Amino acid sequence: MVRRRMLLLPLMISLLLLLLLPNSNCILYYPLAPPFNEFQPFYYTCGTGSFTYSYDKNRGLLKAICSATKNIGSLLNEADLTLTFKGYLISPFSGVIKKLSIKYTLMGKLYVKSICLPNTFSAEASIEVYVDFMNYRVTLASKTLTLYYSGEDQYVFSDQYVSVYQDLDLNVFSGDRLDFSVIMVVRSIATGALEDYAYSFADFYSGSYGLRITLSIGYFENSYIVGSISASKGYIGDLIYLSGRLINSRGNGISNAKIDLYMDSMYISSNHTDSDGSFTFLYVIPSDIQFGKRILRIVFEGDSSYLPSSKDFNLTIPSFSLSSSYNCIRIPLGSARGIDVYVGDLYGYELPVQVTIGSVPSWLSYNVVGETRGIPPFQFHIDFTSYDIGDCFIEILAVGSDGQSRKILLNVESYVAPSYSITVNPTFNSVFKGSRVLYNVTLTPINGYSGVITLSVEGNPPNCLYNFSINPLFIDSYEKSVVLEIYASPSSIEGVYDLIVKGVDHNGLIVYSNPFKLEVKQGRYFNVSIYPTFISILEGEDALFYVSLTSVNGFSGYVSLEVLCNASYSDFFKYNFSRNPVYISDSNPVEIVELRVIPLSNLTGIFNFKLHAFSSSHNDSCTFSIEIRRLASIELYYVNWMYGYWYSEYRFLPYEAMGIIIKYQPLRNLTLILPNAVFGDFNVSLIPVSTDEDGLCKLIVYLNGINCPLGSYEILLSDDSGRIVGRNRFYVDGLKVYYIVNNDYSCNEILFHLTWSLNNESLRFRGGALQLVLNSTYGYFRSSPIDDFGNAKFIAPPINFNDSLKFFVYYVNSPFTIRSTNSSLSYVVIPFKRIQCDILRFLVKDLSFNINFKFYYSNGDPAHLELLLMVYCNDTVITKLNYKTDEDGVASMTFRIPFYKNFTIKLLCRDISNTWVSRLDELCDLCWNENIGVLLYVNVEGRFANFTLTSKSSFMDFNCTLNVMFYDEFDELFYSSSITITLTHGSIKFYTFSLPRRIHKIVLTVYAFGYEVFEGLWIDGDYSWKKL
């Protein structure tokens, strides 16, 4: 992932390179390279094989030459050279890459020559050039010259300005990383039998030779339509404006593009976008449109550069319905019958509707109870009274304000039959809750009616009871009256109600009274209500409700609360009221109480409850419901970009990839809601996702870069209704760096351990992705990549640094650092100390050593060290001793070693401290070489023999034995002597013998530690010796 500002330079170069790309009317082109991001050489040589190469990442230039010569007496001679340009592009667009365009020039020569027996592989020269783009490979050149006989062969490359196109079909999204590389492999082999000669030469280096290459991609870019509609609901004749922009994946407008407008699947009109991609449509809702929920769709069919796209806008066309309680009524002559007329709402019709009743014959009259004009839904009642026999059809017509109309036909028939009428007085009355009201009901026989009639009341208010003083009652020739009593209970609902008395006789004849009204007024009581009445929660959550108790008409007293539910799940919920009972009064009329419902089991579904409030004089209740939804599982993973592995994780660094696995119901459309603060650079905040047949969904998102704020964040998951069905929390964190220094005798090893800043837990699963970098005056030095347990190792280079070592944490092979907090980078400072040494004493006598050292740092503080003294001869260790310095930095060493004539003493030191890096000052030499030996010179003057002994030792004093034998002119031994002499290194010893005879020959030997170290022979002035 690359920060956006890092794309500015490639984009500026892109503008220039686009002028050089091939023109095409079917595709967009985007340059890849040059410049390339990285160059890597790999080589292998054997025998006389040699190579030379050069490169220029900014020009896309590779030059290479390999040669190998086999002369008589040699076997295999080879030179292999692989040069690789690597690069990547953070895609600035989304779309489909359709083509890889390669322009290259390859100049060079392959040449082989050999002198050998037939059918003998003797020489080979080859060249391979290919381009890798994502999972595609394009071979540009592949040629091999091989000799199996004496002779020569050559092949010349002169490919200039060659264009190669590779068809692709690669879907990419903005922010995707597109990797590519150019590989050039040059090889020369000269081989054969011992007596053969061979020569191989692959030259792509000399003069104008070499490879020069340019890469670009051709693509179709995604298009998107963004816009708005002036209204989501419209009536016939309304003007609907649609406006928006056609943009590409980078948010830039697409100009002069043809776009079409459809109503559902029916074409309406076309338009072209402006220079910034904007467009407008004006749609007039026609009178013949089908009402209901419709879709206005704007469609871009795509063109030579952009992929198709569309945008849907929902438009609701409201309407209304017209119906009646009966389509046909029969009225006994002289009686009345009624119907209810209903005007229903369809899709939110909010304009007035006028209902008119068509003409009626003279033998029929009607009376309307209620309003015939209103906004749906509404209803009214029509009573018809017949005065003669007849049959007719009456049209009832409803016309909306937008011109829509509906009508029904009502068949009315009047016939001769005995009947009766019902009259109620008064036509309006009122009653308080908890009180009674009386009406007078009169029944009058018509056409000689006689029968038993049962009375009832229609439209009775809820929680109100009625009673007739006589019911049923018998009437014959005269009218009769009864009293209707209505009782309004304390739980009845206040308001004005339309009532009617219905009479049914023993033959089923139904007669309705005139309409009358009842107003129910409030009494002294209380109301209980709950908010909300429905809550949807996830598994493991509690539901919080607010209970409202209201005193009405001066109610005063304590009200107790309880929750009732179905017995099948009553034991699985716990109810906590913030107060219970609750006191309310006229001076404190409203009290709010919290009710927390706690599920005690993993239940899912919708559960209904009743909240019962009661006092000594009144009770009230209300209902509420809780939906407990199964919690979707949102599993978070760190995706190691080096290897593609997924690891369960809840802490992330900026720039990292987060893997998400959703487990929920199969085949569900969901929306993943990401916090924009940490995902907005590379992802949209709302990502539509879908589960598969197994209820799984897997995706990867990318965190913002270096400025991504650290902290705790939440990922939410909502279903297609917008409800939250899952959540998970994660942290964007920084790193702390800890270290331990292991100052060994031969090197300084630093072991780093990385932990999260917020909780100090070890960093896991980032193997290969991070490393620590030391920036010093001597250059950049990198640690090993971090392992999966947060550990990294650094071997300090053999440099005596002048200052402390400051390490920063970087992503591997990138310029991006890691932070420890929102304002500080993650780093660690390790002190560096130079160790200096003074030799206080260095005494050696006869292989016994007494040495004193003082070690101290450059600031004068004593150095506390472990010392390893090794004595070895010819790379064989003969003595190994361990010491430590005391608190003053002093080490005293007393030891003895076995005899070796030549030996070396080396003193190694390592700092005991693990908190700094220390190293012996380069001016301190703690290595000593010793050679135990003697030089002996002879001078004879007459009968006097003078001997001069010199020690060859560098630092040791030792005792030696001088053995001398003197011979006269007859070669007869006439005197011998053995003398012990102490030799001090760097000093000379003299010894003189006075002899009785003339000396003709002297034989001399010197022994030290029981070993002969010198042997000499003097004969009449001629002296020869041998050092042992």
JOKA-V104981 format. One record per residue. N is the residue number from 1. RES is the residue in three letters. OMEGA is omega as a letter, one per 30 degrees, with the letter a starting at -180 (999 if undefined). Layout:
# JOKA-V104981
N&RES&OMEGA, N&RES&OMEGA
This chain:
# JOKA-V104981
1&MET&a, 2&VAL&l, 3&ARG&a, 4&ARG&a, 5&ARG&l, 6&MET&l, 7&LEU&a, 8&LEU&a, 9&LEU&l, 10&PRO&a, 11&LEU&l, 12&MET&l, 13&ILE&a, 14&SER&a, 15&LEU&l, 16&LEU&a, 17&LEU&l, 18&LEU&l, 19&LEU&a, 20&LEU&a, 21&LEU&l, 22&PRO&l, 23&ASN&l, 24&SER&l, 25&ASN&a, 26&CYS&a, 27&ILE&l, 28&LEU&l, 29&TYR&l, 30&TYR&a, 31&PRO&l, 32&LEU&a, 33&ALA&f, 34&PRO&g, 35&PRO&l, 36&PHE&a, 37&ASN&a, 38&GLU&l, 39&PHE&l, 40&GLN&l, 41&PRO&l, 42&PHE&a, 43&TYR&l, 44&TYR&l, 45&THR&l, 46&CYS&l, 47&GLY&a, 48&THR&a, 49&GLY&l, 50&SER&a, 51&PHE&l, 52&THR&l, 53&TYR&l, 54&SER&a, 55&TYR&l, 56&ASP&a, 57&LYS&a, 58&ASN&l, 59&ARG&a, 60&GLY&a, 61&LEU&l, 62&LEU&l, 63&LYS&a, 64&ALA&l, 65&ILE&l, 66&CYS&l, 67&SER&l, 68&ALA&a, 69&THR&l, 70&LYS&l, 71&ASN&a, 72&ILE&l, 73&GLY&l, 74&SER&a, 75&LEU&a, 76&LEU&l, 77&ASN&a, 78&GLU&l, 79&ALA&l, 80&ASP&a, 81&LEU&l, 82&THR&l, 83&LEU&a, 84&THR&l, 85&PHE&l, 86&LYS&l, 87&GLY&l, 88&TYR&l, 89&LEU&l, 90&ILE&a, 91&SER&l, 92&PRO&a, 93&PHE&l, 94&SER&a, 95&GLY&a, 96&VAL&l, 97&ILE&a, 98&LYS&a, 99&LYS&l, 100&LEU&a, 101&SER&a, 102&ILE&l, 103&LYS&a, 104&TYR&l, 105&THR&l, 106&LEU&a, 107&MET&l, 108&GLY&a, 109&LYS&l, 110&LEU&a, 111&TYR&l, 112&VAL&l, 113&LYS&l, 114&SER&l, 115&ILE&a, 116&CYS&l, 117&LEU&l, 118&PRO&l, 119&ASN&l, 120&THR&l, 121&PHE&a, 122&SER&a, 123&ALA&l, 124&GLU&l, 125&ALA&a, 126&SER&l, 127&ILE&l, 128&GLU&l, 129&VAL&l, 130&TYR&a, 131&VAL&l, 132&ASP&l, 133&PHE&a, 134&MET&a, 135&ASN&a, 136&TYR&l, 137&ARG&l, 138&VAL&l, 139&THR&a, 140&LEU&a, 141&ALA&l, 142&SER&a, 143&LYS&l, 144&THR&l, 145&LEU&a, 146&THR&l, 147&LEU&l, 148&TYR&a, 149&TYR&l, 150&SER&l, 151&GLY&l, 152&GLU&l, 153&ASP&l, 154&GLN&l, 155&TYR&a, 156&VAL&l, 157&PHE&l, 158&SER&a, 159&ASP&a, 160&GLN&l, 161&TYR&a, 162&VAL&l, 163&SER&l, 164&VAL&l, 165&TYR&l, 166&GLN&l, 167&ASP&a, 168&LEU&l, 169&ASP&a, 170&LEU&l, 171&ASN&l, 172&VAL&l, 173&PHE&l, 174&SER&a, 175&GLY&l, 176&ASP&l, 177&ARG&a, 178&LEU&a, 179&ASP&l, 180&PHE&a, 181&SER&l, 182&VAL&a, 183&ILE&l, 184&MET&a, 185&VAL&l, 186&VAL&a, 187&ARG&l, 188&SER&l, 189&ILE&l, 190&ALA&a, 191&THR&l, 192&GLY&l, 193&ALA&a, 194&LEU&a, 195&GLU&a, 196&ASP&l, 197&TYR&l, 198&ALA&l, 199&TYR&l, 200&SER&a, 201&PHE&l, 202&ALA&a, 203&ASP&l, 204&PHE&a, 205&TYR&a, 206&SER&l, 207&GLY&a, 208&SER&l, 209&TYR&l, 210&GLY&l, 211&LEU&l, 212&ARG&a, 213&ILE&l, 214&THR&a, 215&LEU&l, 216&SER&l, 217&ILE&l, 218&GLY&a, 219&TYR&l, 220&PHE&a, 221&GLU&l, 222&ASN&l, 223&SER&a, 224&TYR&l, 225&ILE&l, 226&VAL&a, 227&GLY&a, 228&SER&l, 229&ILE&a, 230&SER&a, 231&ALA&l, 232&SER&l, 233&LYS&a, 234&GLY&l, 235&TYR&a, 236&ILE&a, 237&GLY&l, 238&ASP&l, 239&LEU&l, 240&ILE&l, 241&TYR&l, 242&LEU&a, 243&SER&l, 244&GLY&a, 245&ARG&l, 246&LEU&a, 247&ILE&l, 248&ASN&a, 249&SER&l, 250&ARG&l, 251&GLY&l, 252&ASN&a, 253&GLY&l, 254&ILE&a, 255&SER&l, 256&ASN&l, 257&ALA&a, 258&LYS&l, 259&ILE&a, 260&ASP&l, 261&LEU&l, 262&TYR&l, 263&MET&a, 264&ASP&a, 265&SER&a, 266&MET&l, 267&TYR&l, 268&ILE&a, 269&SER&l, 270&SER&l, 271&ASN&l, 272&HIS&a, 273&THR&l, 274&ASP&a, 275&SER&l, 276&ASP&l, 277&GLY&a, 278&SER&l, 279&PHE&l, 280&THR&l, 281&PHE&l, 282&LEU&a, 283&TYR&l, 284&VAL&a, 285&ILE&a, 286&PRO&a, 287&SER&a, 288&ASP&a, 289&ILE&l, 290&GLN&a, 291&PHE&l, 292&GLY&a, 293&LYS&a, 294&ARG&a, 295&ILE&l, 296&LEU&a, 297&ARG&l, 298&ILE&a, 299&VAL&l, 300&PHE&a, 301&GLU&a, 302&GLY&l, 303&ASP&a, 304&SER&a, 305&SER&a, 306&TYR&l, 307&LEU&a, 308&PRO&l, 309&SER&l, 310&SER&l, 311&LYS&l, 312&ASP&l, 313&PHE&l, 314&ASN&l, 315&LEU&l, 316&THR&l, 317&ILE&a, 318&PRO&l, 319&SER&l, 320&PHE&l, 321&SER&l, 322&LEU&a, 323&SER&l, 324&SER&a, 325&SER&l, 326&TYR&l, 327&ASN&a, 328&CYS&l, 329&ILE&l, 330&ARG&a, 331&ILE&l, 332&PRO&a, 333&LEU&l, 334&GLY&a, 335&SER&l, 336&ALA&l, 337&ARG&a, 338&GLY&l, 339&ILE&l, 340&ASP&l, 341&VAL&a, 342&TYR&l, 343&VAL&a, 344&GLY&l, 345&ASP&l, 346&LEU&l, 347&TYR&l, 348&GLY&l, 349&TYR&a, 350&GLU&l, 351&LEU&l, 352&PRO&l, 353&VAL&l, 354&GLN&l, 355&VAL&l, 356&THR&a, 357&ILE&a, 358&GLY&a, 359&SER&l, 360&VAL&a, 361&PRO&a, 362&SER&a, 363&TRP&a, 364&LEU&l, 365&SER&l, 366&TYR&l, 367&ASN&a, 368&VAL&l, 369&VAL&a, 370&GLY&a, 371&GLU&l, 372&THR&l, 373&ARG&a, 374&GLY&l, 375&ILE&a, 376&PRO&f, 377&PRO&l, 378&PHE&a, 379&GLN&l, 380&PHE&a, 381&HIS&l, 382&ILE&l, 383&ASP&l, 384&PHE&l, 385&THR&a, 386&SER&l, 387&TYR&l, 388&ASP&l, 389&ILE&l, 390&GLY&a, 391&ASP&a, 392&CYS&l, 393&PHE&a, 394&ILE&l, 395&GLU&l, 396&ILE&a, 397&LEU&l, 398&ALA&a, 399&VAL&l, 400&GLY&a, 401&SER&l, 402&ASP&l, 403&GLY&l, 404&GLN&a, 405&SER&l, 406&ARG&l, 407&LYS&l, 408&ILE&l, 409&LEU&a, 410&LEU&l, 411&ASN&l, 412&VAL&l, 413&GLU&l, 414&SER&a, 415&TYR&a, 416&VAL&l, 417&ALA&l, 418&PRO&a, 419&SER&l, 420&TYR&l, 421&SER&a, 422&ILE&l, 423&THR&a, 424&VAL&l, 425&ASN&f, 426&PRO&l, 427&THR&l, 428&PHE&l, 429&ASN&l, 430&SER&a, 431&VAL&l, 432&PHE&l, 433&LYS&a, 434&GLY&a, 435&SER&a, 436&ARG&l, 437&VAL&a, 438&LEU&l, 439&TYR&l, 440&ASN&a, 441&VAL&a, 442&THR&l, 443&LEU&a, 444&THR&l, 445&PRO&a, 446&ILE&l, 447&ASN&l, 448&GLY&a, 449&TYR&l, 450&SER&l, 451&GLY&l, 452&VAL&a, 453&ILE&l, 454&THR&a, 455&LEU&l, 456&SER&a, 457&VAL&l, 458&GLU&a, 459&GLY&a, 460&ASN&a, 461&PRO&l, 462&PRO&l, 463&ASN&l, 464&CYS&a, 465&LEU&l, 466&TYR&l, 467&ASN&l, 468&PHE&a, 469&SER&l, 470&ILE&l, 471&ASN&f, 472&PRO&l, 473&LEU&a, 474&PHE&l, 475&ILE&l, 476&ASP&a, 477&SER&a, 478&TYR&l, 479&GLU&l, 480&LYS&l, 481&SER&l, 482&VAL&l, 483&VAL&l, 484&LEU&l, 485&GLU&l, 486&ILE&l, 487&TYR&l, 488&ALA&a, 489&SER&l, 490&PRO&a, 491&SER&l, 492&SER&a, 493&ILE&a, 494&GLU&a, 495&GLY&l, 496&VAL&a, 497&TYR&l, 498&ASP&a, 499&LEU&l, 500&ILE&l, 501&VAL&l, 502&LYS&l, 503&GLY&l, 504&VAL&a, 505&ASP&a, 506&HIS&l, 507&ASN&l, 508&GLY&l, 509&LEU&a, 510&ILE&l, 511&VAL&l, 512&TYR&l, 513&SER&l, 514&ASN&l, 515&PRO&l, 516&PHE&a, 517&LYS&l, 518&LEU&l, 519&GLU&l, 520&VAL&a, 521&LYS&a, 522&GLN&l, 523&GLY&l, 524&ARG&a, 525&TYR&l, 526&PHE&l, 527&ASN&l, 528&VAL&l, 529&SER&a, 530&ILE&l, 531&TYR&f, 532&PRO&l, 533&THR&l, 534&PHE&l, 535&ILE&l, 536&SER&a, 537&ILE&l, 538&LEU&l, 539&GLU&l, 540&GLY&l, 541&GLU&l, 542&ASP&l, 543&ALA&a, 544&LEU&l, 545&PHE&l, 546&TYR&a, 547&VAL&l, 548&SER&l, 549&LEU&a, 550&THR&l, 551&SER&a, 552&VAL&l, 553&ASN&l, 554&GLY&l, 555&PHE&l, 556&SER&l, 557&GLY&l, 558&TYR&l, 559&VAL&l, 560&SER&a, 561&LEU&l, 562&GLU&l, 563&VAL&l, 564&LEU&l, 565&CYS&l, 566&ASN&a, 567&ALA&a, 568&SER&l, 569&TYR&a, 570&SER&a, 571&ASP&a, 572&PHE&l, 573&PHE&l, 574&LYS&a, 575&TYR&l, 576&ASN&l, 577&PHE&l, 578&SER&l, 579&ARG&l, 580&ASN&g, 581&PRO&a, 582&VAL&a, 583&TYR&l, 584&ILE&a, 585&SER&l, 586&ASP&l, 587&SER&l, 588&ASN&a, 589&PRO&a, 590&VAL&l, 591&GLU&l, 592&ILE&a, 593&VAL&l, 594&GLU&l, 595&LEU&l, 596&ARG&l, 597&VAL&a, 598&ILE&l, 599&PRO&a, 600&LEU&a, 601&SER&a, 602&ASN&l, 603&LEU&l, 604&THR&a, 605&GLY&l, 606&ILE&a, 607&PHE&a, 608&ASN&a, 609&PHE&l, 610&LYS&l, 611&LEU&a, 612&HIS&l, 613&ALA&a, 614&PHE&l, 615&SER&a, 616&SER&a, 617&SER&a, 618&HIS&l, 619&ASN&l, 620&ASP&a, 621&SER&l, 622&CYS&a, 623&THR&l, 624&PHE&a, 625&SER&l, 626&ILE&l, 627&GLU&l, 628&ILE&a, 629&ARG&l, 630&ARG&a, 631&LEU&l, 632&ALA&l, 633&SER&l, 634&ILE&l, 635&GLU&a, 636&LEU&a, 637&TYR&l, 638&TYR&l, 639&VAL&l, 640&ASN&a, 641&TRP&l, 642&MET&a, 643&TYR&l, 644&GLY&a, 645&TYR&l, 646&TRP&l, 647&TYR&l, 648&SER&a, 649&GLU&l, 650&TYR&l, 651&ARG&a, 652&PHE&l, 653&LEU&l, 654&PRO&a, 655&TYR&a, 656&GLU&l, 657&ALA&l, 658&MET&l, 659&GLY&a, 660&ILE&l, 661&ILE&l, 662&ILE&l, 663&LYS&a, 664&TYR&a, 665&GLN&a, 666&PRO&l, 667&LEU&l, 668&ARG&l, 669&ASN&a, 670&LEU&l, 671&THR&l, 672&LEU&a, 673&ILE&a, 674&LEU&l, 675&PRO&a, 676&ASN&a, 677&ALA&a, 678&VAL&l, 679&PHE&a, 680&GLY&a, 681&ASP&a, 682&PHE&a, 683&ASN&l, 684&VAL&a, 685&SER&a, 686&LEU&a, 687&ILE&l, 688&PRO&l, 689&VAL&l, 690&SER&l, 691&THR&l, 692&ASP&a, 693&GLU&l, 694&ASP&l, 695&GLY&a, 696&LEU&l, 697&CYS&a, 698&LYS&l, 699&LEU&l, 700&ILE&l, 701&VAL&a, 702&TYR&l, 703&LEU&l, 704&ASN&a, 705&GLY&a, 706&ILE&a, 707&ASN&l, 708&CYS&a, 709&PRO&l, 710&LEU&l, 711&GLY&a, 712&SER&a, 713&TYR&a, 714&GLU&l, 715&ILE&a, 716&LEU&l, 717&LEU&l, 718&SER&l, 719&ASP&a, 720&ASP&l, 721&SER&a, 722&GLY&l, 723&ARG&l, 724&ILE&a, 725&VAL&l, 726&GLY&l, 727&ARG&l, 728&ASN&a, 729&ARG&l, 730&PHE&a, 731&TYR&l, 732&VAL&a, 733&ASP&l, 734&GLY&a, 735&LEU&l, 736&LYS&a, 737&VAL&l, 738&TYR&a, 739&TYR&l, 740&ILE&l, 741&VAL&l, 742&ASN&l, 743&ASN&a, 744&ASP&a, 745&TYR&a, 746&SER&a, 747&CYS&l, 748&ASN&a, 749&GLU&l, 750&ILE&l, 751&LEU&a, 752&PHE&l, 753&HIS&a, 754&LEU&l, 755&THR&l, 756&TRP&a, 757&SER&a, 758&LEU&a, 759&ASN&l, 760&ASN&l, 761&GLU&a, 762&SER&l, 763&LEU&a, 764&ARG&l, 765&PHE&l, 766&ARG&a, 767&GLY&l, 768&GLY&a, 769&ALA&a, 770&LEU&l, 771&GLN&l, 772&LEU&a, 773&VAL&l, 774&LEU&l, 775&ASN&a, 776&SER&l, 777&THR&l, 778&TYR&l, 779&GLY&l, 780&TYR&l, 781&PHE&a, 782&ARG&l, 783&SER&l, 784&SER&l, 785&PRO&a, 786&ILE&l, 787&ASP&a, 788&ASP&a, 789&PHE&l, 790&GLY&a, 791&ASN&l, 792&ALA&a, 793&LYS&l, 794&PHE&l, 795&ILE&a, 796&ALA&l, 797&PRO&a, 798&PRO&a, 799&ILE&l, 800&ASN&a, 801&PHE&a, 802&ASN&a, 803&ASP&l, 804&SER&l, 805&LEU&a, 806&LYS&a, 807&PHE&l, 808&PHE&l, 809&VAL&a, 810&TYR&l, 811&TYR&a, 812&VAL&l, 813&ASN&l, 814&SER&l, 815&PRO&a, 816&PHE&a, 817&THR&l, 818&ILE&l, 819&ARG&l, 820&SER&l, 821&THR&l, 822&ASN&a, 823&SER&a, 824&SER&l, 825&LEU&l, 826&SER&a, 827&TYR&l, 828&VAL&l, 829&VAL&a, 830&ILE&l, 831&PRO&l, 832&PHE&a, 833&LYS&l, 834&ARG&l, 835&ILE&l, 836&GLN&a, 837&CYS&l, 838&ASP&l, 839&ILE&a, 840&LEU&a, 841&ARG&l, 842&PHE&a, 843&LEU&l, 844&VAL&l, 845&LYS&l, 846&ASP&l, 847&LEU&l, 848&SER&a, 849&PHE&l, 850&ASN&a, 851&ILE&l, 852&ASN&l, 853&PHE&l, 854&LYS&l, 855&PHE&a, 856&TYR&l, 857&TYR&a, 858&SER&l, 859&ASN&l, 860&GLY&l, 861&ASP&l, 862&PRO&a, 863&ALA&l, 864&HIS&a, 865&LEU&l, 866&GLU&a, 867&LEU&l, 868&LEU&l, 869&LEU&a, 870&MET&l, 871&VAL&a, 872&TYR&a, 873&CYS&a, 874&ASN&l, 875&ASP&l, 876&THR&a, 877&VAL&a, 878&ILE&l, 879&THR&l, 880&LYS&a, 881&LEU&l, 882&ASN&l, 883&TYR&l, 884&LYS&l, 885&THR&l, 886&ASP&a, 887&GLU&l, 888&ASP&a, 889&GLY&a, 890&VAL&l, 891&ALA&l, 892&SER&a, 893&MET&l, 894&THR&a, 895&PHE&l, 896&ARG&a, 897&ILE&l, 898&PRO&a, 899&PHE&l, 900&TYR&a, 901&LYS&l, 902&ASN&l, 903&PHE&a, 904&THR&l, 905&ILE&l, 906&LYS&l, 907&LEU&l, 908&LEU&a, 909&CYS&l, 910&ARG&a, 911&ASP&l, 912&ILE&a, 913&SER&l, 914&ASN&a, 915&THR&l, 916&TRP&l, 917&VAL&l, 918&SER&a, 919&ARG&l, 920&LEU&l, 921&ASP&a, 922&GLU&l, 923&LEU&a, 924&CYS&l, 925&ASP&a, 926&LEU&l, 927&CYS&a, 928&TRP&l, 929&ASN&a, 930&GLU&l, 931&ASN&a, 932&ILE&a, 933&GLY&a, 934&VAL&l, 935&LEU&a, 936&LEU&l, 937&TYR&a, 938&VAL&l, 939&ASN&a, 940&VAL&l, 941&GLU&a, 942&GLY&l, 943&ARG&l, 944&PHE&l, 945&ALA&a, 946&ASN&a, 947&PHE&l, 948&THR&a, 949&LEU&l, 950&THR&l, 951&SER&l, 952&LYS&a, 953&SER&l, 954&SER&a, 955&PHE&a, 956&MET&l, 957&ASP&a, 958&PHE&l, 959&ASN&l, 960&CYS&a, 961&THR&l, 962&LEU&l, 963&ASN&a, 964&VAL&l, 965&MET&a, 966&PHE&a, 967&TYR&l, 968&ASP&a, 969&GLU&l, 970&PHE&a, 971&ASP&l, 972&GLU&l, 973&LEU&a, 974&PHE&l, 975&TYR&l, 976&SER&a, 977&SER&l, 978&SER&a, 979&ILE&l, 980&THR&a, 981&ILE&l, 982&THR&l, 983&LEU&l, 984&THR&a, 985&HIS&l, 986&GLY&a, 987&SER&a, 988&ILE&l, 989&LYS&l, 990&PHE&l, 991&TYR&a, 992&THR&l, 993&PHE&l, 994&SER&a, 995&LEU&a, 996&PRO&a, 997&ARG&l, 998&ARG&a, 999&ILE&l, 1000&HIS&a, 1001&LYS&l, 1002&ILE&l, 1003&VAL&a, 1004&LEU&l, 1005&THR&l, 1006&VAL&l, 1007&TYR&l, 1008&ALA&l, 1009&PHE&l, 1010&GLY&a, 1011&TYR&l, 1012&GLU&a, 1013&VAL&l, 1014&PHE&l, 1015&GLU&a, 1016&GLY&a, 1017&LEU&l, 1018&TRP&l, 1019&ILE&l, 1020&ASP&l, 1021&GLY&l, 1022&ASP&a, 1023&TYR&l, 1024&SER&a, 1025&TRP&l, 1026&LYS&l, 1027&LYS&a, 1028&LEU&999
